[in-house]
Amino acid sequence: MSPFVQRPAVTLLEAIIALVILTAVASACLQLRAQAIGSAARLAARSSAQEGAREVLELAAAGLLPPDQMERDEETAGSGSAPGGASGGGGVIWRGERLGEPYQCTRTRQQVPNPARAALPAAKAQLLAAYVSVDRYEVHYAGATAQLVVPIFRR
């Protein structure tokens, strides 16, 4: 007899095993794809929230947030870092909505150590002010938080 007659092409058991392996591989590939799509959606939402928070920060620093959404915050009025806690201005809070998401932006005016003094020799550093005034902005927007520190220049 010929060797082909003794062994039929594919047995039913072999076909079922091959089909189970193929199904397992296809299922794993689909799970990985679903996870990738979910991760991409979460990343896009987080990126959008960060971008929105940055936009609100830039509007606040430029003085373009609506004044009717502004209120004074007396709790931050003395939160500066200068000796004695003098901040020179108190805090301001804006609450509003941008692109359908609520935000809260807080500005506190503070005295912070002058960073330019650390870069200079001691003799020259004494010529500079020990503290400088800054506005510290913090925004909470769509689950994201962003901060910005802007020096206040006096004329």
C-alpha positions as CSV (number, residue, x, y, z in Angstrom):
1,M,0.0,0.0,0.0
2,S,1.1,3.5,-0.5
3,P,1.9,5.8,2.5
4,F,-0.8,8.2,1.5
5,V,-3.5,5.6,2.0
6,Q,-2.4,4.8,5.5
7,R,-2.6,8.4,6.6
8,P,-5.7,10.3,5.6
9,A,-5.2,14.1,5.0
10,V,-6.3,15.8,8.2
11,T,-8.1,14.2,11.0
12,L,-11.1,15.8,12.7
13,L,-9.0,16.2,15.9
14,E,-6.2,18.0,14.2
15,A,-8.7,20.4,12.5
16,I,-10.3,21.2,15.8
17,I,-7.0,21.8,17.5
18,A,-5.9,24.1,14.7
19,L,-9.2,26.0,14.9
20,V,-8.8,26.5,18.7
21,I,-5.2,27.8,18.3
22,L,-6.3,30.2,15.5
23,T,-9.3,31.4,17.7
24,A,-7.0,32.0,20.7
25,V,-4.5,34.0,18.5
26,A,-7.3,36.1,17.0
27,S,-8.8,36.8,20.4
28,A,-5.5,37.9,21.8
29,C,-5.0,40.2,18.8
30,L,-8.4,41.8,19.3
31,Q,-7.9,42.3,23.0
32,L,-4.6,44.1,22.3
33,R,-6.3,46.3,19.7
34,A,-9.1,47.2,22.1
35,Q,-6.6,48.1,24.8
36,A,-4.6,50.3,22.3
37,I,-7.8,52.1,21.3
38,G,-8.8,52.7,25.0
39,S,-5.3,54.0,25.8
40,A,-5.3,56.3,22.8
41,A,-8.7,57.7,23.9
42,R,-7.5,58.3,27.4
43,L,-4.3,59.9,26.2
44,A,-6.3,62.2,23.8
45,A,-8.6,63.3,26.7
46,R,-5.6,64.0,29.0
47,S,-3.8,65.9,26.3
48,S,-7.0,68.0,25.6
49,A,-7.4,68.7,29.3
50,Q,-3.7,69.8,29.6
51,E,-4.1,72.0,26.5
52,G,-7.2,73.6,27.9
53,A,-5.5,74.2,31.3
54,R,-2.6,75.9,29.5
55,E,-5.0,78.1,27.5
56,V,-6.8,79.3,30.7
57,L,-3.3,80.0,32.2
58,E,-2.3,82.1,29.3
59,L,-5.5,84.0,29.3
60,A,-5.2,84.7,33.1
61,A,-1.6,85.8,32.8
62,A,-2.5,88.1,29.9
63,G,-5.4,89.6,31.9
64,L,-8.0,88.3,29.5
65,L,-10.2,86.2,31.7
66,P,-13.7,87.8,32.2
67,P,-13.7,90.2,35.2
68,D,-17.3,89.1,36.1
69,Q,-15.9,85.7,37.0
70,M,-13.3,87.1,39.4
71,E,-13.5,87.2,43.1
72,R,-11.0,88.2,45.8
73,D,-9.6,85.5,48.0
74,E,-8.6,86.9,51.4
75,E,-7.2,83.5,52.6
76,T,-4.2,83.8,50.3
77,A,-3.6,87.5,51.1
78,G,-0.6,86.7,53.4
79,S,0.8,83.6,51.8
80,G,4.0,85.0,50.5
81,S,7.5,83.6,51.1
82,A,9.1,86.9,52.1
83,P,10.0,87.4,55.8
84,G,6.9,88.2,57.7
85,G,4.7,86.5,55.0
86,A,4.0,89.8,53.1
87,S,2.7,88.9,49.7
88,G,1.9,92.4,48.5
89,G,-1.5,91.7,46.9
90,G,-3.7,88.8,48.0
91,G,-5.3,86.3,45.8
92,V,-7.8,86.3,43.0
93,I,-9.9,83.4,41.9
94,W,-11.6,83.1,38.5
95,R,-14.3,80.4,38.0
96,G,-15.9,79.8,34.7
97,E,-16.4,77.5,31.8
98,R,-14.3,77.0,28.7
99,L,-15.2,74.6,25.8
100,G,-17.9,73.1,28.0
101,E,-15.6,72.3,30.9
102,P,-15.6,74.2,34.2
103,Y,-12.3,75.7,35.4
104,Q,-10.9,77.4,38.4
105,C,-7.9,79.7,38.2
106,T,-6.2,81.1,41.2
107,R,-3.6,83.9,41.2
108,T,-1.5,84.6,44.3
109,R,1.0,87.4,44.5
110,Q,4.1,86.4,46.4
111,Q,7.6,87.4,47.3
112,V,10.2,84.7,46.4
113,P,14.0,84.6,46.8
114,N,15.7,86.3,43.8
115,P,17.1,83.5,41.6
116,A,19.6,85.9,40.0
117,R,21.5,86.3,43.2
118,A,22.5,82.6,43.3
119,A,24.2,82.9,39.9
120,L,26.4,85.9,40.9
121,P,29.4,86.2,43.1
122,A,28.5,87.3,46.6
123,A,29.8,90.9,46.1
124,K,27.6,91.5,43.1
125,A,24.7,89.5,44.5
126,Q,24.4,92.1,47.3
127,L,23.5,94.7,44.7
128,L,20.3,92.8,43.8
129,A,17.1,92.7,45.8
130,A,16.8,89.7,48.1
131,Y,13.2,89.0,47.0
132,V,11.2,89.5,43.8
133,S,7.5,89.7,43.3
134,V,5.8,87.1,41.3
135,D,2.2,86.1,40.3
136,R,1.7,82.4,40.8
137,Y,-1.2,81.0,38.7
138,E,-2.8,77.6,39.2
139,V,-5.6,76.2,37.0
140,H,-7.8,73.2,37.5
141,Y,-9.5,72.3,34.3
142,A,-11.2,69.0,33.2
143,G,-9.1,66.9,35.7
144,A,-5.8,68.6,34.8
145,T,-3.8,71.0,36.9
146,A,-1.3,73.5,35.5
147,Q,0.9,76.2,37.1
148,L,2.7,79.3,35.9
149,V,4.9,81.7,37.7
150,V,5.2,85.2,36.2
151,P,7.6,87.9,37.5
152,I,6.1,91.3,38.3
153,F,8.1,94.1,36.8
154,R,7.8,97.5,38.5
155,R,8.5,100.7,36.6
